[in-house]
């Protein structure tokens, strides 16, 4: 089935000037698209729908034996031609910026995929450490992540959750994460982490900047630490461990508490991450 799919996809691409043009118009990473062409990977359901909508075919048709698919396309060439002859729509500046970032910033991220506990001094609850759950995942050659906050303001009160989603780039030995808050769309955060120079990922440190969740909405910067949990976790169990902690809570590792302390040492002119 994968061989037929790759051959069918290659036939549809032949209606275009180049495979690169198809990738650009679809917004799919070229190495990932080559894996589809070569039958190494099959697209996700959402990507398959994008491909079919783009080429004007049905999902079940894409999976037909190649000879049958070829005859099908030959009797209705106008579909492929109509799609191929559509004028190219210029990418928006936003798309150009993101495509350039992704071309430069996706290599080397595979070893960082998985789940993390994130620790930092809360911007909305001064004096408390916030532990959140972060998941880094790869989809269609790009790396995305989700941060999930679980906050219980008072003992016995019902916890509420904040969800942030964003993209990850690995640029010149630094990991850059940019996200937005999905429930109200009132906030964005940016995080820069030191990578792990060991084979095994353990802890990553850096800085994150955002806006406090209080009514003041004050821009804040804080030290942050990511503690690697693994590729797979029991989400309910680890999420139950997220929340607010006091700065001297023995439930948190002393090294973690020290790593996220927001102090400035003698001779430091800027607020800096600590490796």
C-alpha positions in Angstrom: 0.0 0.0 0.0 2.8 2.4 0.8 4.5 1.7 -2.6 1.3 2.4 -4.4 0.7 5.6 -2.4 4.2 6.9 -3.1 3.8 6.1 -6.8 0.4 7.8 -6.9 1.7 10.9 -5.1 4.7 11.0 -7.5 2.3 10.9 -10.5 0.2 13.8 -9.1 3.4 15.8 -8.5 4.4 15.4 -12.2 1.6 17.9 -13.1 3.7 20.6 -11.4 7.0 22.2 -12.3 8.8 20.6 -9.4 8.3 18.7 -6.2 9.7 21.7 -4.4 6.8 23.8 -5.7 4.3 21.3 -4.4 6.0 21.3 -0.9 6.0 25.1 -0.8 2.3 25.4 -1.8 1.3 22.7 0.7 3.6 24.0 3.5 5.2 20.6 4.0 8.8 20.0 4.9 10.7 18.6 1.8 12.5 15.8 3.7 9.2 14.6 5.2 7.5 14.8 1.8 10.3 12.7 0.3 9.5 10.0 2.9 5.9 10.0 1.6 7.1 9.7 -2.0 9.5 6.8 -1.1 6.8 4.9 0.8 8.8 5.2 4.1 6.0 7.0 5.9 2.3 7.4 5.4 0.9 10.9 6.2 -1.3 11.5 9.2 -5.0 11.7 8.7 -5.0 15.5 8.7 -2.0 15.7 6.2 -3.7 13.1 4.0 -6.8 15.3 3.8 -4.6 18.3 2.9 -2.9 16.4 0.1 -6.2 15.1 -1.3 -7.8 18.6 -1.2 -4.8 20.0 -2.9 -4.7 17.5 -5.8 -8.5 17.1 -6.1 -8.7 13.4 -5.3 -10.3 11.3 -2.6 -8.4 9.5 0.2 -9.5 6.0 -0.9 -8.3 6.9 -4.5 -4.8 7.8 -3.2 -4.5 4.2 -1.9 -5.6 2.5 -5.1 -3.1 0.2 -6.9 -1.0 2.5 -9.1 -2.2 1.2 -12.5 -5.8 1.7 -11.5 -5.0 5.2 -10.1 -3.1 6.1 -13.3 -6.1 5.2 -15.4 -8.4 7.2 -13.1 -6.3 10.3 -13.4 -6.0 9.9 -17.2 -9.8 10.0 -17.7 -10.1 13.2 -15.7 -6.8 15.1 -16.3 -8.6 18.4 -15.9 -8.5 18.0 -12.1 -4.7 17.8 -11.9 -4.4 20.5 -14.6 -6.8 22.8 -12.9 -4.9 22.6 -9.7 -1.6 22.9 -11.3 -2.6 25.9 -13.4 -3.9 27.9 -10.4 -1.8 31.1 -10.0 0.7 30.8 -7.2 -0.4 32.8 -4.2 2.6 34.6 -2.7 3.3 33.6 0.9 2.5 36.1 3.5 5.4 37.7 5.4 4.4 35.6 8.4 4.6 32.4 6.4 8.0 33.4 4.9 9.4 34.1 8.4 8.2 30.8 9.9 9.3 28.8 6.9 12.8 30.3 7.1 13.0 29.6 10.8 11.8 26.0 10.4 14.3 25.3 7.6 17.1 26.5 9.9 15.9 25.3 13.3 14.6 21.7 13.1 17.8 19.7 12.9 18.9 18.2 16.2 15.6 18.4 18.1 14.8 14.7 18.0 16.6 13.8 21.2 14.6 16.5 23.1 11.1 15.1 22.2 9.1 14.0 25.1 7.7 15.2 28.4 9.2 17.6 31.0 8.4 19.2 34.3 9.0 23.0 33.9 9.9 25.0 37.1 10.1 28.7 37.5 9.1 31.4 40.0 5.5 32.2 39.3 4.8 35.6 37.7 1.1 35.6 38.9 1.8 34.2 42.4 5.0 36.0 43.6 7.0 33.9 46.1 5.8 30.6 44.8 7.4 28.1 42.4 5.2 26.9 39.6 5.7 23.4 38.2 4.0 22.8 34.8 3.9 19.9 32.3 5.5 20.4 28.9 5.4 18.0 25.9 7.6 18.4 22.8 6.3 16.6 19.7 7.2 16.3 16.0 4.6 16.6 13.3 5.3 16.7 9.6 8.9 17.7 10.1 8.2 20.5 12.5 8.5 20.5 16.3 5.6 21.8 18.5 5.0 21.8 22.2 2.3 22.3 24.8 2.7 23.6 28.3 -0.1 22.8 30.7 -0.5 24.7 34.0 -2.5 23.2 36.9 -3.1 25.7 39.7 -5.0 25.3 42.9 -5.2 28.7 44.5 -6.4 27.4 47.9 -6.3 24.0 49.6 -9.5 22.2 48.7 -10.4 24.5 45.8 -10.9 23.1 42.4 -7.8 23.4 40.2 -7.9 25.3 36.9 -5.7 24.6 33.9 -3.9 26.9 31.5 -2.8 25.6 28.1 -0.1 27.1 26.0 0.9 25.9 22.5 3.8 26.8 20.4 6.8 26.0 18.1 10.4 25.0 18.8 13.5 25.9 16.9 17.1 24.8 17.6 19.4 27.6 16.4 23.2 27.6 17.0 23.2 25.5 20.1 20.2 27.1 21.8 16.6 25.9 22.0 14.0 28.6 21.3 10.3 28.1 22.3 7.5 30.6 21.5 3.9 29.9 22.5 0.5 31.5 23.2 -2.2 30.9 25.8 -5.0 29.1 24.0 -8.0 29.7 26.3 -8.2 33.5 26.3 -5.4 34.4 23.7 -4.3 37.1 26.1 -0.6 36.0 26.5 2.5 34.8 24.8 5.7 33.5 26.3 9.2 33.1 24.9 11.8 30.7 26.4 15.4 30.1 25.6 17.2 27.0 26.9 20.7 25.6 27.0 20.8 22.3 25.2 22.2 19.1 26.8 25.7 18.3 25.5 25.3 14.7 26.8 23.8 11.8 25.0 21.0 11.6 27.7 18.8 14.6 28.3 18.4 15.3 32.0 17.8 19.0 32.8 17.8 22.1 30.7 18.1 25.6 32.1 17.4 29.0 30.6 15.2 32.1 30.8 11.6 32.7 29.9 9.8 36.1 29.4 6.1 36.7 29.6 3.4 38.7 31.2 2.1 38.2 34.8 -1.3 36.7 35.0 -2.4 39.3 37.5 -4.4 42.4 36.7 -1.2 44.4 36.3 0.0 42.3 33.3 3.6 43.3 34.1 6.2 42.0 31.7 8.5 39.6 33.6 11.6 37.5 33.1 12.5 34.5 35.2 15.0 31.6 35.3 13.5 28.3 34.2 14.5 24.7 34.5 13.1 21.8 32.4 13.4 18.3 34.0 13.1 15.5 31.4 10.5 12.8 32.2 10.7 10.6 29.1 9.0 9.9 25.8 5.9 8.5 27.4 4.4 9.3 30.8 1.2 8.7 32.8 -0.3 12.2 32.0 -2.9 12.1 34.8 -0.3 11.1 37.4 2.3 13.7 36.4 -0.2 16.4 35.9 -1.5 15.8 39.4 2.1 16.8 40.6 1.9 20.1 38.9 1.0 23.3 40.7 2.3 25.9 43.1 5.0 25.1 45.7 6.7 27.2 48.3 10.3 28.2 47.7 11.5 25.9 50.6 9.2 23.0 49.9 11.2 19.8 50.5 9.2 18.0 47.8 11.3 19.9 45.2 14.9 19.1 44.7 17.3 21.6 46.3 19.3 21.9 43.1 16.2 22.8 41.2 15.2 25.5 43.7 18.7 26.9 43.5 18.8 26.9 39.7 15.7 29.0 39.3 16.5 31.6 42.0 16.2 35.0 40.4 19.3 36.8 41.9 22.0 38.8 40.2 25.6 38.1 41.2 28.4 40.6 41.7 29.6 42.0 38.4 26.6 40.9 36.4 25.1 43.7 34.4 22.2 41.7 32.9 19.7 39.1 34.2 21.3 36.0 32.7 20.5 32.3 32.4 22.8 30.0 34.4 24.1 26.9 32.8 
